[in-house]
Amino acid sequence: MQNYGLAYVWAQGDFVTRGIALSLLIMSVMSWSVIVIKAWNVMRLKRLTKNAEQAFWHSDDLADGLKKLGAGSSTPQDNPFLALALSG
């Protein structure tokens, strides 16, 4: 059983084996960081949807709806619903 495992491969491997192992580790870390960032964005958009969508559609006019979407506090790049309402 001593001939199996990552420690054995690292100890017995040459520069190609170690380079491939390091590149796989780096790509794995980068993939997990993308997953975490995308999950954070999805949670942020769900929070924006829950808070602002109903308020926008139940407002009296467009100016009031834009104010409820946060036209004064956020930019259209931060709030896709505000960007959609402004372009419409």
ABEGO torsion letter per residue (X at the ends): XAABEAAAAAAABBAAAAAAAAAAAAAAAAAAAAAAAAAAAAAAAAAAAAAAAAAAAABABAAAAAAAAGAAABBAAABAAAAAAAAX
